[in-house]
Amino acid sequence: MSSAFASFRGKQEPGGLKRSDSGYESMVGEDEDHMDAGNQKPAPQASSKVTLEFSNYAHVDVKRRGAKASKRYDFNYWGTNYFWKRMVKKGGESREVSYHLVNESTTNIVAHIVPEPMTPAQAEEERAKGGWVPPCSLWISDEKILNAGTTDVAE
């Protein structure tokens, strides 16, 4: 997951503004090959915000905040602020990265994403397949969310 969230790293623009690429600016069509150097668009800049769309048509803007050990990914869902907190557990030569979803107003952890344990051979097989997100488990630990009676809890 840390590789997936690595794309949130932003670049500060002059004047404190941040550039957000909608995807259209970074598309290069075959017909544009004939453009001279003066008319070419600049390379797309990394953004600290990603918009996610879910099957219930909800749009959520996830924003990366902090650096190194204090990284977190903030978003608002139906009027409640949440953030994914990245946790690294080191034990000898092993390192486990997990994410915990925190309700910002209560500071309660409401969900967890934890990578599935893999042997070194399984991890190498995943890398050979080009997997950039390891197999993970997601579970919701907040009873209020589980008992809310909605069908889109996992989203």
Residue, then its C-alpha position, 0 to 999 in steps of 0.5 A: m500500500s505504501s507504494a500506492f500512496a507514494s503517488f500522493r507526493g506533491k510538488q509545491e508551486p510558486g506562491g503556495l499553490k499546488r497543481s492538480d493534474s486531472g489526467y487530461e493534461s498528461m495525455v499525449g495523442e499521436d497527432e501531437d507528435h508534430m508539435d514544435a518545442g514551443n507548443q509542447k505542454p510541460a510534464p505533469q506534476a505530482s499531486s498531493k490529492v487523489t479523487l476516488e469514485f465509488s460504486n455508490y457514486a460518492h467522490v472522495d478527495v484523499k489528501r496526503r499530509g506530513a512526511k516520513a513517520s508522520k504520513r497520513y491520508d485525510f478525507n471527508y466522507w458524508g460530513t465526517n473527517y477521517f485519516w489513514k495513518r501509516m504504521v511501520k512495525k519493525g522486528g529484526e530484519s522484517r518490516e510490516v507496513s499497515y494502515h489504520l483508519v481514524n475518525e478525526s473527531t473521536t480519534n477512534i480507529v475504525a478500520h485496518i489494512v494489514p498485509e497478509p504474511m508471506t514467505p520470502a518465496q511468496a514475496e518474490e513471486e509477487r514481485a516477479k508478477g509485477g504486484w505493487v500492492p501486496p495481498c492485504s486484509l481489510w476489516i472494520s473494527d468500529e461496532k457503530i459502523l458495522n451496525a449502521g444498517t447500510t449496505d455500502v459499509a466497506e466503501 
